[in-house]
Amino acid sequence: MLNLPNILSCLRILLVPVLILFYFLPMPSASCWAALIFVIAAFTDWLDGYLARKWQQTSAFGAFLDPVADKLIVVMALIMVLFKSPDWYILIPVTLIIARELIVSALREWMAELGQRNAVKVSQMGKWKTTFQMLAIACLIYYKPLFGLPVFEIGVALLYAAAWLTIQSMYYYLLAAWPMMRNKG
């Protein structure tokens, strides 16, 4: 079903190669443009969900497409950041965040097969995790100081906060799924 929320999810997927291109362009303003592209993608993440609920345009296709678009833009952006800043203190939270995304996606798929998708639906903590991730990644992509603020260092701090929320939200999803995991083991 093609509606505006699903079009916004598709746009987010199409922005991935654009983000990569601008991130690696050899020009002084490349990080600014890449950060702007990422912020636009992050905004579409919020907007597509808001519109789908408000206009009652939720669909099975949208339920599939939205998380794919979210994970694709986040994982690719984290890999890009790690490529430019290949330090252990970036690697640790990036690894935790990507591992959590894989684990929770697999968990949701398995729970859906059992007819228990609602047991692991997105929680408020998951929304906070996403917010911190998006802010962190935008800062890490921008990289340079802005108005005297150490944007990269702020991004690193936000990335660690996002990683902490990531682990916490994964724990709660696993806890919610545990009875089914134990019974279907």
Secondary structure by P-SEA (a helix, b strand, c coil): cccaaaaaaaaaaaaaaaaaaaaaccccaaaaaaaaaaaaaaaaaaaaaaaaaaaccccaaaaaaaaaaaaaaaaaaaaaaaaacccaaaaaaaaaaaaaaaaaaaaaaaaaaacccccccccaaaaaaaaaaaaaaaaaaacccccccaaaaaaaaaaaaaaaaaaaaaaaaaaaaaaaaaaac
